[in-house]
Amino acid sequence: MRTLLIIVHSGTAIVLFSVAMISVSLAVLIAVRPAVDHGNAELLRKAKTVGRVESIVAVVLTLTGLITVFASPWSFSQSWVWMSLMAMVFYSAALFFITNRSRLVVAKGGSAVKCGMQVNLQMGHVLLLIFVLALMYLKPA
């Protein structure tokens, strides 16, 4: 059971990283032409869908991580567990409250600064995911 949970957790982490990279790609494509047009409306629809999937996968990843810690010999007193949990909570909150909402503003006629900030937010999310993935695989003491 524990091995299956670890496989599901690791697979979910890879899926989240892949979805985050797709989200970055869409943010860059939206930033190329931030004005309202038919192409951007289609990109915005895809970006909303990817954002929803990203949010769901982030929650599943966090929950499977918590269950894995409960079912494994690791304890919650280890710092890497807390750092991973806090990073994922921050990731999910920033995704829901900041990134998804700013994506809508950029697509509805945002300026170059707003477009650049959207791409920076997305890249910050990917860097945070790389940090969490490193903690998950390395498990530093």
Protein Blocks (a to p, Z undefined) as FASTA:
>chain_A
ZZmmmmmmmmmmmmmmmmmmmmmmmmmmmmmmmcccfklmmmmmmmmmmmmmmmmmmmmm
mmmmmmmmmmmmbdfkbmklmmmmmmmmmmmmmmmmmmmmmmmmmmnopafklmmmmmmm
mmmmmmmmmmmmmmmmnopZZ
